[in-house]
């Protein structure tokens, strides 16, 4: 007779898969032994389900996050007891704020070892606090049919919860007592009662007619599927110009991009001022565009399933529905001014942009990337430069960790993205962000993941040079500039990765066209001081 631990753990795994899980990411540990072994055995006989092993829990958390971001489906993290679980916290925080579905299986010491000095023991139930949507504990070692049925039901319910807007992480805490070895080799599949959760195919809301004389759309970051076709079908006949954030997944050469650059022209702030702005999605990368809407007192509607993403506190109407549904249902009373309004926006969008140095890397990417190349962008200067200068000519599949906006875990998140695609992916980052997640490169080596990592090496934290503390010259380099003096070629060598030194941005297309296997690090040396001068000349920028 099969033991309760094995039987219930198989039900847990089966219920996760029944709920839609296709990826498991685990980090080795003793307390997680039974769950790890039975996941591995399940994957062996179910090739449609994938398992990745990452020895660094912090990296593992972000690796799972990258998979979940790109597949738009929950990914399971499995970790052992103690501080190992706390290493998931940065990724859980990002998943929470950016609405990405994650499922954390935290194996734990049993009740009798809690709060009495037992080693590797923490109070793990609800350890992530408000960062998770919900948490639950299972006793996998209890022999009772009600427990098994509850595991089937609650697991699928929690997977559905993680994947219901606003999406986010959930936690299962699994206290386990020794012996921990499950029964292996029994190929009899457990029968999990599959639950069906229905979602509305379309949300219908009474939307007031759009009667403003000059209407503008601001498409912010989008964590769901692209609605580019619906946007085109709406904006073209109504002649509505679209400012498309780099993470909107709707940016094309026809949409307005580089709004930070355009807002320095009086023609935009005065003559091209709209009467109504319809905002889609999350907070835009550009801080200036929200400041403009607020200070110019422009009426703004916000269309999103989550009404809580307006830190500018300027939105006058929140419409709780997906952009696609809004675009299909909204009615516009076309004014005589609207067509000329769109034409003038398009004309100013064509202003020549002569880019140099770090900015020129982004310009080169416009021509160098293959169609539909997935791109991950690090925070700080890379995401701002991409928002300003990337036209979206070849690809709209662009991702970033713009929930908590940290620099941690970027390498691992991009590598997670790369496992879900059928072509080479690309990461644009700086040297400080690379250093912060060097351990993530172990996954690149172990799994030969197809990723090109473009590193803008300006020897430290480049974004601080744009901030007021740069004027404190006596202390700036020590406290903020933090020069690393890294030889990135040696980092590539350590992890057995390809390395290319890029002498000028124009060479990027040639490098990317050279076939290679696995992960390749491409380094472009830059100068922080020069980069500030370039941006001030071009945009007049301070962040």
N, C-alpha and C positions, 0 to 999 in steps of 0.2 A: 504493500500500500504506500502511495506517495505521501511524503511528509507535508505538514501544513505550510511550512516555510516555502518549499518549492511550489506547491499548488497555488498558494495565494500570490506569490511573486509572479508566476506565469500568468495569473489572471490580471495582475497589475500591468504587465507588459502588453498582454493582449488587449486590454481596455485602452491603453495609451494609443496603440496602433489603430484600434477600432475608431477612436476619436479623431484620427487623422495624422498622428505622428509618423514621420518617415525618417527622422534623423535622431540619433542618440550621440551625445558627447560626454565621455566620462573621463575622470582622472583617477588614477590608481589609489587604492587604500584598503585597509583590512576590514573595517566595519561594513563596507559596501560590497564585500565579496559575493554574497549570494545573488544580489541584484545584477552585478557586473557579469558574473558567469552565465546567468540565465538570459541576459540580453545578448551576450555573444553567441550563445547557442541558438537563440531565436533568429538572429541575423544570418547565421550560417545557413539556415534552411528557408530564409525569406529574403532573397537578394534585392527585393524592392525597398527594403529597409536598410539604412546605412548606419554604421558605427564608426566613430572617430575617437581616438584615445589621445588626450593631451595631458602631459605630466604636470603642467602648471595650471592650477585652478583659475587664476585670474585670466590667463590666456584662454582657457577653455570656455569661460563665461562669454567672452567676446567672440570667440569662434562660433559658438552656438548662436549668438546674437546676429552675426553676419549671415548665417544660413537662414534664420527666421526672417530677417529683413527682406531677403531676396525671394524667398519662397512664399512669403505671407502666410506661413503656417507654423504651428508651435513646434519647438525643438526641445528635447529633454536633456537636462544636465544632471549627471549623477556624481555625487561626491561623498567622501567619507566624513566621519565625525570630527569635531573640534574646529580649529582655525581654518581648516581646508574649506569649510562651507563659507566662512566669512570672506574668502578671497573672491567669491562670486559677486560680492556686493556692488562693485563699480558697474559691472555688466547689468545686474538687476536694476540698478538705478537708471541706467540709460534706457533699458527696455521699458521701465515704468513711465518715464517722462516722454519717450518717443513712441509709446504705444506699440510695442513689439511683443508678440506672444512667446513667453518662455515658461518651461515647466521645470522646477527644481526638485529633484529627489535628494533629500538630505538624509543620509543614514545616520543613526544616532545610537548612543548607549542606552540600555534599558532603564526603566524607572528607578530600579534599586541602586543605580550608580549615579543618579543625579544629586547634586548639591551635597556631596559628602567627600569631595577631594579625589574622586576617581580621575585618572589621567585621560587626556584627550576628550574631555567632556565639557560641553557648554549648554546653556539653555537654548536649544535650537528651535523650539516651536515658536513660530512668528519672529524668527531672528532678523528678518528683513523689514519688520515693522510695516509702515505705510507704503513701502515700495512694492509690495505684492497686493494683488487684488483680493486674494484669500489664501488661507493656509489650512492644512488638515493633517492629522496624524493617523497612520494605519498600524495596526498590530498584525503583521504578516505571519506571525507564528501562532495565532490563535486558531484552534480547530473548531469551526462552527460555520455552517452553511450561510447563516445570516451575514457573517463577516465577509465571506467570499462574494456574495451578491452585492453587498455594500461597496466593496472594492470596485466591482464592475460598474456600478451606477455612479458612484462619487467621482471616480477617475474620469469617466467620459464627460460628466458634468463640468469638472474643472478644466478639462481640455477645451470644452466649448466656451467656458467663461474666459479663459485666456485669449481665445480667438474671437471674442465678441467686442465690438467697438464700445468704448475705447479699449483696444487690446492691451495686454500687459502680462506680467509674470504671476504665476501661482506657485505655491510650495506644498509638497508632500513631505512631512517628516516621518521617518521610518525607524523607530527604535527596534534594535535587534540584539538579542542575547546569544551567547555562544551555546552550542556549536553553530558556526556560520556556513558550513558547507552544504549546498543544496544537492539534490539528486540529479545527476546529469545523465544524458544518454537515453532518456525516455522521450521518444518522438511523438507520443500521443499529445495532440493539441488540446488545450483546455477550451471549453465552449464558453465564449463571452457573449452575453446578451447585448447586442448592439442597439444603442439608442439613436433615435433620429431627432435632430434639432432643426426646426424650420426657421428660416430667416425670410423677411419680406424681400421679394425681388425688386421692389421699388417703394420708396417712401413718398407719400403724397401729402403735400402741405399747401394750404391756400397762400400762394405768393402774390403779393400786391403787384399790379402792373408796373413796369418800369417806364416811367414817364419823364425822367430827367433828360435834359437837352444833350448833355455830353457824358457818356457812360464809359468807364474804364474798368477793366478786370485786372486784379492783382492775384495771380496764381502763386500761392505760397507752397512750402514743402508739402509733399503728398506721400503718406505712408501706405496708401492703398494702391489699387491698380490704376494705370493711366486712364485718363478720360479725354485724351487728346482728340479723338474723333468727335466726341460730343461738343467739345469746346470749339472745334473748327466749324461744325454745323451750326453753332449759335453765333459765333463772332463774325463770320464772313457775311452772311446776309444782313446782319444788323450793323455791320461796320464798327464793331467794338474792338479797340486796340487792347492787347493783352500784354501786361508786364509779367514775364514768366521767371520765377525764381529758379536758380540752378537745380534745386531739388524738387521742382514741381512735377517733373516727368512729362511736361507738355511743352518744353522749350524747343523751338525750331527757329530757323533763320527768319521766319515771318513774325515771330513774337518779339516784343521789346525786351532787350537785355542790357545789362550794364547800367541800371537805374542810378547807381551812385554817381557814375560819370555824367549822365544826362541831367541830373538835378543841379549841376553847377551852372547850367545855362538858364538865363532869365526867361527864355522862351518857354521852357518847360514849367517853371514855377509860376509864371504869370499867364502867358497866352494859352498854354496847354493844360491849364487847371480844369479837371473834370467837375461836374456837378454831383456825380455819384460814382463811388468806387465799390465794386463787388469783390470782396476778398474770399479766396478759397484756401483751405488748408491751414497749415501751422504758421508759426512766426517766421517771416522772411529772413533770409540771411542779411539783407540790407537793413540796417537800423535807420538809415536816413529816410527811407520811403515811408515808414510809419510816422516818423517825426514830421515829415512834410504833410501827411494826411491830417495829423492832429493840429499842427500849428496853422495850417491853411483852412482849418475847420471844414473839411470836405466830408459830406455825408458818406458813411461807410456801412455796408452790409457785410456780415461775415457768414459764409456758408461752410459749415463743418458739423460733423456728428458730435463733436465735443465743443461746447460753447465757452470753455474756460481757457482758450488760447488767444487772449487779447490783452497782453500786458500794457498796451498803450492806453487802454480804457477809453477808447474813442469810438468804438463801434456803436451805432445807433440801433441796429437791428441784427439779431442773431437768428439764423435760419438753420435748424438742426436737421440736416440731410446731406447726403453725399453730393459733391459737385455735379456728377453725371445726372442725377435725378433733377437737380435744380435747373440745369441747362435744358433738359427736355421739357420742363413744365413752365419755365418763365416766359412771360410775354412782354415784348418791348413795343412801346409806342414810338416809332422811329421819328426823330426830329430832323429838321432840315440841316442842322449843324453837324450831325453825327458823322456823316461821310467825310466831310472836310476835316473834322477833328481826328478821325483815324488817319487820313492821308498825312496830316502834319506830324503826327506821332511817328509814322513810318519814315518820313523824311529826316527827322532828327535822329532816328535810330540808325541811319546810314552814315552818320558823321564818321570820318576817317579816324582810325585808332592806330597810331604808330607806337607800337609797344616794344619795350626793351627789357633785357635782363630777365628777372623772375617773371614779370608779366608776359614776356615773350614766350616763355615755356607754355603758358596756357594758350596763347595764340597758335603756337606750333601744334598743340594737341588738336586744335580744330581741324587741321589738315592731316594729322598723322594717324588718328585712331580709325580703325576699321568700323564699318557700319554696325550699329547696335552693340558696340563694345561696352561691357559693364565697367563703370568707373567708380572707385571709392575715393573720397576726398577728405583729407585730414582737416581738423579745425585750425583756428588761428588764421594765418595769411592764405594758405592754399584755398580754403573754401571761399574767402572773400574775392580772391583773384579769379576763381572759376565763375563766381556769380557776375563779376564785372566783365569778363572777357571771353567766356566760352559761349559760342553761338548755338551749340546743339545741332550742328549741321549733320553729323553722322550718328549721334546717339542721344537718347533721352534717359537711358538707364543709369542714373547717377545717384550715388548713395553717400551718406555721411552720418556720423553720430551727432545729430543736432537736437538731442533732447536735453541732456545735461551739458553738452558741448565740451566735454573733456578731451584731453590729448591721450588718455590712457586707452590701451586696447585697440588702437587703430589698425596695427599690422594684423592682429588676430581677426578683427572684424572683416577686413578686406580678404583675408585668406578664407574665412567662412563663406563670403560671397563667391569666391572663385570656385568652390566645389559644386556649386549649383548651376553653373553655366557650361555651355558646350563650346566656348571659345575662350581665348586668353582674356583675362581681366586686367585692370590697371588700377594702381593706387598712386595718388599724388600726395606727397607728404613733405615735412621738413625733417631736419636731422634730429631735433630735440624729440619729436614725436616718435621717430624711429628708435631712438635710444630708450624711450619710455616703455617700449613693448618689444625689445629685442628677443625675449624668450619666445615670442610668438613665431619667430622664424624657424623654430624647431619643427613646427607643423608643416612649413613649406618644404623642409628637407625630407621629413618622414613620409610625406604623401605626394611629393613631386607636384605641387599645385601650380597651375598655369597662371602666374601673376607677374606682371611687370611693375616694379616699385620704383617710381621716379622720386628721387630725394633731392629737394632743393636745400643744399648744404650751405647755410649762412652762419654756421658755427654758433648756434645758440638759439635763444627765443626771440625771433625776429619781430613778433607783433608788439613787444614792449617798447620798441624804438618809436612807435607811433603814439605812445601814450604820454601823459604829462610827466611821469617819473623819469623819462629820458633826459629831462632838464637837470636832474640831480646827478651831474656827471661824475662827482667824486665816488658815488656809491653804485651807479647804475650797472656797470659791468658785473660787479660782484653779486648784486642782489637780483638783477633782472636779466641782463644780457646772458649771463651764465655760459660763457664759451666752453664747449665740450672738447675741442681739439681731437675729434674722433677721426681715425683713418677707416672710413667705411669699407674700403676694399678688404680690410682684415675682418670686418664683421661678416662680409659675404663669404670670405674664405672659411671662417669658423663654422658656418652652417652649410658649407659646400654649395654655394649658390653662384650663379654667373654674375659678373660685375662689368659695368661699362661706365667709363668717365666721359661725360658729354661736354664737349668743348664749347659748343654754341647751340642755341635753341633750334636753329635750322636743321641740325643733324638728327633731330628726334625721329622724324619720319623714317629715315634710313635705318636707324637702330631698331625701331619697332617692326620694321618689315623684315628684319633678319630672323629667320626661324630659330627657335630654341625650345628646349623642354624645361619644365619646372619653373621655378621662380628666378627672376633676374632683377638685380638692383642696378638702376641707372642713376648716376649722381651728376647733378649740375651745380658746380661751386658758385656761390653768390656772396654778396657783401651787404650786410644789414644797413649800413649807413647809406650806401648807394641806392638801395631799394626804397628807403624813405624818400630820398630826393626824387626818384622816378615817380613815385605815387603822388607826391606833393605837386610835381610839375603837371602830371596828367589829370589828377582828380582834385588836387588841393585838399588832400585827405588827412584828417585826423580821426581816429576811431572813437 
